[in-house]
């Protein structure tokens, strides 16, 4: 077995599907039979063969509603050998869309597991035989390379063994990964680590994709930091192996400063998966937004919050104050984008106070006074929200222009009515909310 994760996902789905199909037959649904001739004898002999594949096909919409169906499709999407497997199973029309191709492969695999049977109790030997056929088609002449690393600051739902983010990258509870190195699974905490796991099919002559893992793990950190405030980090040491061979340590460099644990409940897993995929597609490759995102990540990795203040302010200036800090426009622009009308003046004042503290940081002095860490965290949260909303398409990337338009509208709203100087001006109706 080359891909134990794929084996586990498909076995769980096959078990759930067997239960659903058994319930169908017990409620009166009948499997049709065909009469076939047995070869090899002079006198023709005939037998009845159950049309199990057709029975499953007719009920596959129902099976696709099972919670384990999506995980099965995600595990197959993007694997190079899916088309070869469908051809081996006699499929003449191969879908061009990767997801549709994965769904067809999952349907064909389930049909193979129960082929020729009139009952749907899952037989482990039949399943393993069917899975071995699938693996041969997927990985013939190739291998599966896996790289893992501790992902600190994250906890999965107790019922979740792993969370697939795409067809290569997933989050796995360390104590559920068979043969995982103890140093990867267990850290200083009493609970096992969550592992970032990258699994890539490749030619056997290629080296394990450690460089790719570094890049994918860094992107995962960036997505998590934008998704929700937290203290996320990747361990300095990772481990790699080929197929089910021995693990060997590989340096990853490490990043982040774990401070507290963010819990990902089962109800939020689809949301996180979709968010990570969206950020991966829309991540900027250059310009002010990319630079600001980089400075935001630098701030997230500082050991002390006040050390990150300059990083956050530099990122905000790149987005909101291209004229430079001497213009003094950052506080008002940030306030009009991130606060409701009654709260804008207070936010502008707090931002101006944060800017005044920057000189102490540059001088190497820790800012004194209560609430400094909370103030820095507030600045970081506003920056995170702006970056997230722009990358998700909720805000115009020209944040400076947007802020100036809102400020002009707010100023116009408080001007006296030219037709009636004595009239009391109505407040502007636009409230910027996120």
N, C-alpha and C positions, 0 to 999 in steps of 0.2 A: 504494500500500500504506500503510495507516494504522497497522497494528500489526505491526511487523517481528518482535517477540518471538513473538507468536502464530503468525506465518507460519513462523518457524524451528522452533518446538516441533511444529507439525502436520506440517511437512515431514520432520522426523526420525522422528516416529511413522509416517508413511506409508511412509517408506523401510524401517523395520524391519518393518512389516506386510507390505510387498511381498515381502521376503525370506522371511518365514514362510509366506505364502500360496504363493509359488513352490515352496518346499520341499514343501508339501502336494501340489501338482499333480505334481511330479516323482516323488513317492513313490506315485503311482497314484490320488489323489483326482480325481474327475471333476466338471467343471462341467456342470450340466444346461442344456438349451436349450429354448426355446419357439418354436413356429412362428407367425409373425405375417404379416399381409397388408400389403403396401406400398401406400399410397394413391396416387392420381394417375394411374392407368392404367385403360383400359376392361377389359382382361383382367387378372384378379387375378394378382398376382405375390406369391410368398411367400419369406420368408427365415428363417433360424434366428438367434435372438438369445440370447446366453449369459445365464443367470440369475446374474450375478455377485453381485448384492446378496444373494440367498439363500445363495450359497456363503460369502460373508463372514459373514452372520448366523449360520450354523451353526457357524462357527469363531471367533466373537467372544470366547467365554470364553477360548480359547487366546490370542487377541491381547491380551486384557486383562491377561495375565500378563507382557507385555513391559515392561521398565523404563521406556520412554518413554510408556506408556499413562497412568500417573498424572499425569505432567506435562501431557499433553494435556487430560485432564479438568479439572485444576486451572485451566488457562488459560481454560477455557470457563465454569466455574462462576460464577454471579452476573452474567454479561453479559446485559444487558436484551434483546438481539435473538435469543437462542437459540431462544425459542419461535417467533418469526417465521420463523427459518430452517427449523425443523422443519415448519412449515405449508407453506412453499414447497417442501419436499422431499416433500410429500404425506403426511406423518404425520398420521393421524387421532386417535391417542391420545397426547396430550402429557403426560408425567409431571409431577406437581406438585412433587416434590422436586427442588431445584436440581441436585444431583449426578446423579440419574437422568436429568434433562433434558440435562445436559452429556454424559453417556455416550451417550444416544440421538443427540445432535447429532454426536458424534465418529464414531459408527457410520454415520450417514447421509452424513457428509462423505467417509468412506473409500469408501463405496459409490459416491458421485458421482465420485471420482477414477478408479475402475476400471470405471465403468459401461460395459456393452456390450463388455467386453474379456474374452478368454479366457486372456490372459497377464498376469502381474503385475509386469512391469518398470515402474518408476515413470517416467512421462513428465513432464518438467518443465513443458511447455506445458499439458498436461491438469491438472496440479496447480495451476498459477497461475490457470487459468480457474476451477477449482472453488473456489480460495481467494477469488478476487474475488467470486464469488457469495455466499460466506459473509460476507465483510466488508460487502457491501451490505446484507445482512439485519441484521447486528449494529450497523452504525453509520450507516444511512441518516438523513440530516438531523442527524447528531451528529458529534462529533469525539472524539479521544482526546488527553487532556492528560497529559503526563508530567513528573514532577519527580524529579530525582536529587540525591544528595549523597554525598560521600565518607564511608564508614563505616570509621573507623580502628580498628585493633586486632583486625581479623578477617582471616583468610585462608581461601579456599575450596580444596577439592581441585583439583589441576591439571586433572583430567578434567571438572570441573564448570564450565560456562559461566555458569549462573545457578541459583539456588535459590529456587523459588516458595514463599512463606510462606502466601499466600492468593491470591484471584483478582485482587487489586490490588497487593499489596506483594511484592517479591522482592529478593534479593541478586544482584548481577551483577558478574562480573569486568570491571573497567573497560576492559581492552584488547579485550574481545569485543563491546562496545556500539558499533555503527557510528555514526560522526560524533560521538561523545561529546567534549565540550570537553577539551583536553589538561590544563587546570588541574584538572579533576575527576578525571582518570585518574591523573595522575602527581604524587606529592608528593615528600617528601624521601627516601623509601626507593627502592631500585632496582626493587622490584616494583610493579606497578600496583595502585591502590587497588581495594578492593571498594566498589561503589556500592549504596546503598539506593535503590531505584527504586519510585516509586508511579505507577501508570498508571490513569487514571480516565476512562471514557466519560462525556461530558456534552454539554449543548446548546452549540452554537457561540457563543451570546451570553454564556455564563458565562466568568468569569475563570479562569485556571489555579488549581488547588486548592492554593495554597501554604500556606494556614493548615492545611488538612487534612494536608498533607505534614509540617508541623512536628509536629502531634499524633501522627501515625502513626510518625514517626521517633523521637520521644521514647518512645513506648510500646515500640518495638523495642529501644531502649537499655535500658529497664527490664527487659524480658524477658531480654535477653542477660546483664545483670548478675545476675539471679536464676538463670539457667541454669548459669553457670560463672564463677568468678573471672576477671577480666580487666581490661584497661585500654581500654575501649571509648569512642569519641567520634564525634560527628557534626560534619563540617566546618562552619565558619561560613557558607560560601557554597554555595548550591545553584544548580541551573539548571533552567529549565522551558521546555517547548515544546508546541505544538499540532500534532497529527498528526506529519508529518515535517518541520515547519518549522524555522526557526533557533532555536538555544538562546539563552536570555537569562538572565543571572545574577539570582538572587533571594536576599535575605538570609534566613538561617535562624536566626541567633543562635549556633549552635554549642553544644556541651555535651560534658562529659567530659574526661578527661586520658589520652590514649593513652600507655601505658607499655611494653606488650609485646603480641605478636600471639597470638591464640588461633586455632588451626587447627581448622576444621570438616571432618572427613574425610567421604567419600561415605557411609560406613556410619552416620554420625550425623545425616545430613540429615533423615531422617524424624522422628527423635527431636526435633530442634530445631524443625522445623515444627509438630509436635504440641504441644510445650511452649509455643511462642509463641501458638498459637491458644488453648490452655487459659488462659494468663495473661490474654489479651485478654478472654476471657469472664468470668473470675473476679476481675478487677482491682477492688479496693474503691473506692467513690466517696466514702466518708467514714468517720469513726470513728478509733479508735486505730490500726487496721491500716493504713489509708490514710496517716495521719500518719507512722507509723513507716517505711513504704515511701518516703515523700517524704524523710525525714531520711537514710535509707540512701542514696538517690540523691545527696543533697547531699554526703555523705561521699565517695562514689565520684568526685566531681568536684573535690575539693580538690587543690591542687597538691602538698602534702606529706602523707604519711600521718598524722603526728601532728596536723595541723590537722583531720583528720576524726574524731579520737577523740571529741570532744564530740557530734558528729552521731550516731555509732554508739551512744554511751551514752544519749543522749536517746531514741533509737528503742527501745532495750532497756527503758528505764524506762517508756515508754508501754505496752509489751507486758507487762512483768513486775513493775513496781514502781509501781503507781498511788499508793501511800501517800507517795511522795516519797523522795529519796535519804537523808533522815535515818533512814529505817527500816532501812537496811543489809541489805535482803533480796535485792538484785539478784544478788549473786555466787552465793549458794546456789541460788536458783531457776534461774539460767542453767546452773549445773553439773549439777543434777539432770536437766535436759532434754537437755543436749548432751554428756554424758560417761557412760561406763560407771562402774559402782560404784567400782572401784578407783581411777579417775582423777578422781573428783568433787572431792576435797579439793584436788588440785593445780590444777584449773581454777578453783575458787572463789578460791584464793589469787592466781592470775594475774589474775583479773578484779578483785579488790580492789586489786591493784597498778595496774591500768589506771585505776581510779577515782581513785586517789591522784595519778596523773599529770595528771588533768584540770585541777587547779588551776593547774599550771604553764602549760598551754595557755591557760586563761582569762586568766592574767596576761601573756600574750604571750611567754612563755619557751619555747623549744624544749626538751622533756624531754631530759635527759642520761642517758647510760648505754647499754650495749650491748643490742641486742635490742628497742629500743623500737618500731621499725617493724614487726618481726615480731609483737610483742604486739598492736599496733593491727590488723594484718592478721588475727590470730587472732580478735579481737573482731568484726571485720567478717564473717569467715567464719561465725561462730556466728549472727550476726544474719541473714545471707543465708540460711542453712539453715533458720532458724525461719520467716522470711517465705515462703520457697519451699514448705516443707512445709505451712504453713497454707493458702496459695493453691491448692496442689495437692490439698488435702483429706486429707493424711496426718496432720495434727495438729488437735486441737480449737482453734478460734480463742481460747478462753479460756485462754491460756497460763499466766497467773498461777494460776488455779484448778487447772490440770493439774499445775503445778509443786508447789503446796502439797500436793496429794493424794499425789504421789510422795514428797515429803519426809516426810509423816506415815507412809506405808507403810515408808519406810526406817527411821524412828525406832522404829516398832513391831517391826520385824524384829530389832532389837538389844536389845529388852527381855528380861529373864530370864523363863523359863517359870514362870507362877504356880503350876503344879502340882509343879514340881521346881526349886527355886531353884538347885540345884547343877548343873542341866543346862546344857550349853553351847549358846547360841542359834545357830540356823542363819541364815546370811545370807538375806535376802529374794531370791526368785528373779527378780523383775522387774528387768530391765536396760533402761534407755531407750536404744534405738539408733535411728539415722537411717540 
